[in-house]
Structure formats: C-alpha cells, structure tokens
C-alpha cells in the first residue's frame, strides 16, 4: 500500500508539473512575475543600492536600468536576484518557478507529516488547477506565501512557536497574508505566544530595516505604497461568482466525491462527527486534543481567509478576484483533505487513491482547456511579436537608443528597451517618444497616455501599436 501511494503521489506530481509547464509555455510569465524579475535584476546589481540612496534615482526612477517597484512584497524579488547572479537573465524565471514548484511539493509533504494525515489526499487537493495556475505564473507571490504558510501550519499543529517565523515569511511573500497574524494566539500558552511573536518580528525586521535605509518614507514604506496602489486601482464592490467558483472548485468536487464514497456508511460518519463535537466541550479541551486542535486551526484559517478575500478581492476584475482568493482556496483545500482523511475508513474503496486518480483526470482536462486557449492568435505575453516589432520600428525611426514612454513598459523592459511607465513622475518622461499598444496588445489602461498623445505627432501606426513624438521631444539615453 505504501509503495502504491508513493507511485500515485509521484504520478500526480509529474502530471501537475506537466500541466503547469504547458500553461507557462502558452502564457509565459505574467506581468507581475516579470516585475519581480526586474526587481531581482536590480537587486543583484551593487550599484542599485547607491542609486536608491540618491534622491533623484529613488524618487524619479531616472535610471531605467535600475527599475524597481518598492510596493511589492520582497521575497520573490530577492529570490530572483540570488538566482540571477548564478544563471543570468535567460534562465532566471524558469529556474525560479522550478524551485517554487519543488518547494511547494516539499511543503505539502511536510504539512501532511506534521498533521499525521494521508499525504496522498493532501497532494490530491493541493495540486489543483487553481493553485497551480493562479499562484505561480501570474506573479508567484501567492505561491511564495502559501509555501511558507504550509510549513508554518505544520509547526502550529504541533503547538510550536516556530509558526511565528514562517508566518512572518509568508507575509513577506504577499502582504494580504498579514490577516493571519491573529493565529499566533492559537498557541494559547503566553510564553509560546511571546516566542512566536518574537520570531515573527525577526522574520520581517530585515525588510523593515531595508525600507528604513533605502526608501524615503520609513520602515513601512513598502506596505503603505502597496495599500495606496491597491486603493487607487480598486473599483466598485462586485463579487464575481465564476472567480470564486474556480477558487473553491476542487474542495467542492472532492466534498461531493467523499460523500458519494462514504454514503453507504453515512450514519457512522454522522455519529463520528457528533462524537468529535461532543469532545469539544468544554472549549478548553481543544488545545490538548490533536484532532480538535487541528480543526480549530483550520476553522480560524478559513474564517480569516474569507474576511481577507471579501475585504480585497471584490473591488477588482474576475481574474484578480481569483488571485486574491489564494488564502481561501488553500484553507478550503486543507480542510477538505483533513475531513476526507477522517472519513476514509468509512469508504468501501480506497478513498485516497480514488481522490488521487480523480485529481489526475481533472488536471488532464485542464491541460486540454489550456491547449485550446493556446490556439487563439490573441495571446499576450513577453514572447508576443508586437514588442519586438515595436523595438525594431523605434530603431528604424532613429529612436532605438532613446528612453521611451509606453503603457506596456514591463514587457518592453524585459526586452531591454529603455521604457518608462505612463505613471512615472520623472518630469522628463513627457518629452520621450511614446509607444501606445492598443487593441488586445494593451496590457494596461491608457488614461495618462490619452492626454499626452493628444498633442503628440503620430509618426508610425499599425493595427496593434502606434509611435508618437511629443512637441517638446528630446532624446534621453
């Protein structure tokens, strides 16, 4: 049985890896993932830190070689920097996401061992299309946070203060994970809560010091900028049902499957659940009962995840709402996996193996869907020919070495074009040649460019992008 489970886990991990590789080959790295790469490229250059200490460079971002978005959570950028030093620009993102995937697999295994459950069930729930597709390729910060969080939950289930350290690291993966800080109180014992809090501070302190030294605004500058930008980009409150259906699809499917497989022993399942609830009286018993304590942890995790999701997600589009559901999707998946682990003895067939096979089938179906979307001629990523075409046209028009302003600056920067954002506060940016990507090639809105291009001279136009020169044009390089 152990050998069979090991083979099923290996097969599930391989299929999941292939599914993600297919998605990545179709879509390439997302906008935010490229941003972390550019942050890492800057962090790997010693001269960048001198630049940060300069008022002109720090506030006006006048040196595009040191492009850096200080509002982003830091771990992804620093990890990219470490990898960039060893492998260079061409392979950094590939190596980074490969390490993330491997770390995710190890974190799942670690949590399963710590909470003493069938690891096959946890793998089946955690290797879902949602958690694979929405937490790595778009930006990766969600996956970074989840990895540290899984390890932290393993320590928390063992009532270890080390939970504080890994929770702190999880918040440095993605800032909304800060909603889980109250979970430190689940350690109950005052001494353990104090130790965990100290470890939490130890994890985030280096980033606060970095903020204090290099950012003009104090130790919490990155957090404040992140909140400000999120607020500026927020729209009206609107819950996207398809987004949250995607987030919770796997937990829902496996709950249904679990009840179907144990339906013949449903009375025994209900009786077992009642006994478990009776053991929870009084509440003081929760801490000393491993099973009740684990369910308590997961219940708090789920409730806080729901709060975080509703506080942030519904103010954005469907895709972004799904991304902000990373805590909700993770908590729901773990709860269902643990519940199925307790129900497996009531199933007439091997529930963990059935769950693994079902997960493999769903992953294969998701690969077919991804492949079908790859046939669309309107796929936009860093490999899209439009960005290379734009760079070529700029060179042919004599602007190849000039700083430019564009609404797709991230993708152009990846191609080493000296591109500046339409939102850059650099006063010289209004004098740069302007490249406007439109139709399906526009990765961002263009409200700022709309005003600037009103007085600019159109010198090149195509179906997907235009090049304009402002009346006060000057070539900066």
Secondary structure by P-SEA (a helix, b strand, c coil): caaaaaaaaaaaaaaaaaaaaaaaaaccccaaaaaaaaaaaaaaccaaaaaaacccccccccccccccccccccaaaaaaaaaaaccccccaaaaaaaaaaaaaaaaaaaaaaaacccaaaaaaaaaccccccccccccaaaaaaaaaaaaaaaaaaacccaaaaaaaaaaaaccccccccccccccccaaaaaaaaaaaaaaaaaaaaaaacccccccaaaaaaaaaaaaaacccccccaaaaaaaaaaaaaaaaaaaaaaccaaaaaaaaaaaaaaaacccccccccaaaaaaaaaaaaaaaaaaaaaaccccccaaaaaaaaaaaaaaaaaaaaaaaaaacccccccaaaaaaaaaaaaaaaaaaaaaaaaacccccccccaaaaaaaaaaaaaccccbbbbccaaaaaaaacccccccccccccccccbbbbbcccccccccaaaaaaacccccccccccbbbbbcccccccc
